[in-house]
Amino acid sequence: MKKINIFLILLGLLISIVIFTISSDRELRKFTKEYLCSKLPQTYSCSQFYNDYNVRFLPETQMANLDLVKINLTDDYGYSKYFLEIINNNLMIMQADGLIRSIGLDYSNFNKKKIIPRKFASNLNEMVQKGAILDVLSHNNDLYVSYYSQDNSCQRINIAIARNNSEYFDFQNFIQFNECSDSSISGGRLKPYIKDGINGLLLTTSMESFLNMKPQDNDSIYGKILFINLKNKSYEIFAKGFRNPQGLLVENDFIINTDHGPRGGDEINRIIYNKNYGWPVSSYGEPYDAEFDQIDSKYVVKDYYKKSHSGHGYEEPLYSFVPSIGISEIIRIPDQFHPKWNTNFFVSSLGGRNIYRVKFDRNYSRVIFSEKIYIGNRIRDLIYSEKLNIIFLSLEDYGELGVLRSKTIEGN
């Protein structure tokens, strides 16, 4: 009888996996995944469904109650990877393939289970062919998009620009970098920055997928934060030594970035001009198994990676997540979002499927605490709407938009 029960469980799991794989129905796929997770709690992503000691799940967190609504944007998976920006009273949705959608910033739009975003006409999709969008930025009536393009085995990072006050976005390449990468490019975060009185952009670039010294090489753009002069399009290395910088926050001269580590070692860094952040020499993570075959003896020793940054002349991270969370964007939580969260920040995660509320010390020299808040989806991007006092989350997996509100708490 016991063998029969085990067989029936395995048969049920097999049928569920088949349904999950072939079904085009979004809700059924979601239900199936959660069912599988209820049977397989030992897996990493599924373990998030089970509360740990003193870990609070939405809507309750340590200091606040939140309301999270997940709005379906599509019946397929066209929004499996997308970025967010706010332009002209619209929430703009930039898909990885360059298609642009928008939702009007009206409360009524974000109390629904499903929204079909409005389409915007653009030539960006044609420019991005065989590549992908990396980030989008609205700045001084212009819309900037970082993306990578592919020509045979050569991938290049580019920035395109269009006026953002038109019904048609006519993009032109603003800057195209000549240096090839023979593997997939990520990073690409864009933020405005003024350096020595010069208006410019900061752009993050990742290393290539295999281990090499390009993040330490001043003749390479990879593994860097670049400053780009908006007037003459010249650029320089602002900081270096990064693996895969997925998040960037800039407020005047206050700059924070988030960087994917290897197996462990995701970092939050305070960025200072002309500083070196250590990759690929120093990391609090460990190599993936495949990396053991890619060792360059010129810079890797038996006990790699070195478990100190400052001891080797590099900047220490403000915080390092061990194990990794699949770190992505970082934003400051506005004071009006919740009265107990003044000067706090949200850090989002992909693999971890959580957001983390973090607080730095007064000098932004260390992280005082990190509170894990379960969301249940890969989170690619975060953006705050001052008009609605809402934080929007770019949710992957099911083609959803996350709408995070602060509930009014009596006594606050």
N, C-alpha and C positions, 0 to 999 in steps of 0.2 A: 504493500500500500504506500509505503514511504517513497519507493522508486517511482510509482505512478504519479504521486503528487509533485515530485521534482520534475518529472517529464512534462506534466501539464503546465507547470510554472515556466519551464524553458520554452515550451511551445507557445505560450502566451506572449513571452518576451520576444520570440522570433517573429510572430505575427505583428506585434506592435512595431518592431523595427522596420518590417517591410512596409507597413502603413505609413510610418514616419518618412521613409525614403521616397515613396512613389506618390504620396498624396499631394495635391496642389491646394488643398484646403488649409488655410493658415491656422484656423482655430483648432482643427483636428490635429495638425502637426504639433501645435503647442500643448494640447492635452496629452498627446502621446508621449512627448518628451517628459512631461511632468510625471506621467505614470511610470515611465521607465526609471526616472530618478527615484521614485518612491520604492522601487524594487532594487535599485543599485546605488545605495547611499554612499558606497565607498569611493565612487568616482569623484574627481576633483570638482567639476562644475556642479554635479548633483548634490554634493555635500553642503552647498550653500542653502538648500531648502531646509536644513535642519539647524535649529538654534543651538548655539554654543552657550556656555556659561556667561551670563551678563552681556550678551550681544543682542542689541535691540533691533527689531525689524520694523519697517514702516507699517503704520503711520507714526509709531512712537520711536523717538530717539532719546538720547541721554537728557537733553534739555528742551526738546521741542516736539510737538506733533506736526507731522507733515501730511500732505495729501498728494499722492502720486496717481496720475491718470495716464494710461497708455493708450494713445489714439492710433487706430489703424489707418495707415496712409494708402494702402493698396492691398489687393487680394493676391498679388504675387510677391516677388522678393526684389523688386526694382530698387528698393531703398535699403538694401543690405549694407551699404556703406555710403554715408552722406555727411555733409558739413552744414553748419548753420551760420547765418548772419542776419542782422536786422537792417533793413533799408526802407526808408520812406513809409514807415508805419506798417511794414510787412515783415513777417518771418520768412526769410529766404532759405530754401532747401537746395543745396548744390550736390547732386549725385556724383558718384565717382566717375561716371562716363561723360560728365559735362552737361547733362540735362538740368535745367533750372525750373524750380517750382516755387510757389509762394502761398502763404496763408495770411490773411489780414489779421492784424493785432486787435482782435475784438474778443471780449470775454466769452461771448456766445459760441465762438468757433472752437473753444477748448474745453467745452463741457459735453462733447459728443464722443461716441465710441469710434466714429469713423469720419475722416475728412478726405475729400479728393482735392489736393492742392491745385491751384491754378498754374497752367503752363506759361512759361515765358519763352518767347522766340529768341534764338541765339545761334551763333555760329560756333560756339565753344565745343559742342559735341564733335564737330568735324575736325577741330584742331587736336582733340585729345585722342583720336583714334589710335588703338593699340597701346594707349597709356592710361593714366588715371589722374583724377583731381587729388591734390594733397591738402589744400586749404583754400579758404575764401576770406577776403577782407574788404570791407567798405571803408574808404578813407578819402576825405576831401572831394566828395562827389564822384569819385572813381571807384570802380570795382576791380580789385586785383585777385587773380587766381593763380596759385602755384600748381603745377602739374608736371608729370613726366611724359615724355614722348619716346617712341621706340623706332629705331631705324636699323633693321637687321639685328645684329647682336649688341648694338649700342643704345643705351638708354641715357637720356639727358633730362635735366631738370630745367624748367622754364617758368617764367612769370608772364601772364597775359593781363591786359588791361582793357576796360571798357567804361564808358560813362554810365553811371547808375541811375540816371534820371529819364530813361527812355523805355518804351515798351519793347524795344529790340536791343539786345546787348550785342553790339558789334565789337568783338574782341580782336585785338592786335597783340602780337608778341611784344612785350615790353623789354624783356631780357631773355636771352638764350645762352646757357652755359655750354661751352665747347667740350668740357671734360666728360668722357663716356664712363658709364658704369655697365659692367657686364652682368649685373644682377638687379633684382627689383629695388626700386628707389622708394623710400618712405620718408617720414619727417615732413618737411615742407611748410611748417607753421610760419605765418606771416603776421607781423605786428608793426605799427608805425613807431618810429623812434627818431629823435633829434640828437645828433651827435655833433658837438662843436658848432652848434648853430645851423647845421645842415639837415634839411628834412630828408628822411630816408625810411627804409624798411629793414627790419631784422628778419632773416630767413634761416630756418633750421634745416640742416641736411644730415642724412643718416650715413653710416658707413655702408660699404657693400656687404653682401650676405656672408662672405667668407672673411676670415681673419686677415688683416693686413695693417700696415702702419699709416694708412691715409689719414685717419683722424689726427695723427701727430705731424703730418706732412704739410708744411706751409705752402707747398705748390699744388695742393689738392683742395677742392671745395668740400670734400666729403668728411662727415663727422665734425661739422663746424656749425657755428652761428655766424652768418655773414651780415655785414652792414652794407646796404645798397643805396647809393646816392640817387635820389629821385630825379635830380636835374640832369646829371650827365651819365647816369647808369653805371658809373664805376662802382667797384665793390672791394671790400677788404675783409679779412678775418677778424671778427669781433671777439670770439672765444673758440676754443677747440677742445678736442678730446671727448667726443660724444659718440655713443653707439647708435641710438635711434631716438632722437628727441621728438616726442609726440605732443608735448604741450609747451606753451609759451605765454607768459603774462608780462606785460610791460606797463608800468605806471611811472612816467617821467624817467628817472634814473634807477628806479627799482625794477629789477628784472629777475624773474623766476622761470626756470624751465624744468620739465620732467623728461626723464630719459629711461628708455627700456634697458634694463640690464640683461645679462644672459639668463641662466637658470638661477634666479635670485638676483638681488642687487638693483632693482628699479630705483631710480634716484630722483629726489627733489633737490635742485641746485639753485643757489643764489649766484646769478651771473654777473661777473665783473669783467670789464673790458681787458682784453689781452691776457686773460687767465687760461690755464690748462686744466681740464677736468679728468684727465687720466686714462681714458679708454684708448687702446686696449690693454694697457699695462696693469692698471689698478681697477678692481671691481670687488664688491662684496658678494657677487654671484659666482657661480661655477660654470664651466663650459658644458654645453650639451654634448652628448656622446659623439655626434657627427663632427664636432670641432676638434676632437683629438687627432683626426687625420689631416688637419689643416694648420698644424702648428708651424710657426715660423721661428726657428731657433734663435734668430737675431734678437727677439724681444720676449719670448716666452720661455720660462724655466719650469722645472719640474713642479713647483708648488704654485703655478699660475692659477688664477690671477692674484696679484699681490694684494693682501688684505689691509692695505693702508694707501691712502692717497697722499696725505701730507708728508709721510715718511719718504716719498719719492719725488717730492717737489710739485705735487698736484693739489688742487683744491678739493677739500673733503665735501661730500654732499651734506646738505642740511639734514637729510633723512634718507635712509635706504631701506626698502621693503625686502625682507627676507622671510619667507619666499616671495617671489615676484607676484605682482597683481595684474600685470599687463597694463601698465600705467598709460594714461592718455592725457586729456586736457586738464588745466588748472585755471580756476577763476577765483577772484575775491567774492565772498558773499556780501552783498551790500548790507549796510547797517539796517535798512528798513525791511529787509526780508524777515528777520526775526531779532527781537531786542536782546536776546541772550547770545547771539552769534556775532557780535561786533568784532571786526578785525579777524574773522575766520575765513577759511578758504575751502573750496571744494576741489578735490582731486578725483578724477574719474578713472575707471579701469575697464579694460576689454576682457581679458580672460577671467578676472576676478568677479566681474558683473556687479560691482559695488561702486558707490561713491564714498569718499573718505573726507570727513570734516577734520581739517587740521588747523592748528594754531601755532604760530611762531612766537618766539620771545620778542621783546621790545626792539632788539637790534637786528632781528631777522638773521640770527646766527645759528639757530637750531629750532627743531620742531618740539613743542612742549607736549602735544598729544595728537593722536590720530584716532578718530572714531569711525568704525566701519558701519555703513548704512546699506543694507541689502536692497538692490534694485531688481536683479534677475535677468538682465540683458547686458550684452556687450555695449559699452557706452563710448562712442567715438568723439563726441563734441558736446560742449556746454555753452550756453549763452543766456544772459539775463536780460529780461525786458523790464525796464524801469516803468513803463506805462502800465503794465499789468501786474508788476511785482511777482513775476513768475520766472523760474529757471527752466529753460527748455533743454532736454536731453536728446541727443541723436542716438536712438536705440537701434542696434543691429539685431539680427536673428529673425525677426518677424515683420519687418517693415513698419515699425511703430515710431511715434514721436512721444517722448516722455514730457509730461507737464507737472512740474513740482511746485506746489504752493505751501506756504506756511499757514497752519491753522491758528486761529486766535485762541490763545490760552488764557484762561481766567487768572487774574492776579499779576500778569505781566505788564 
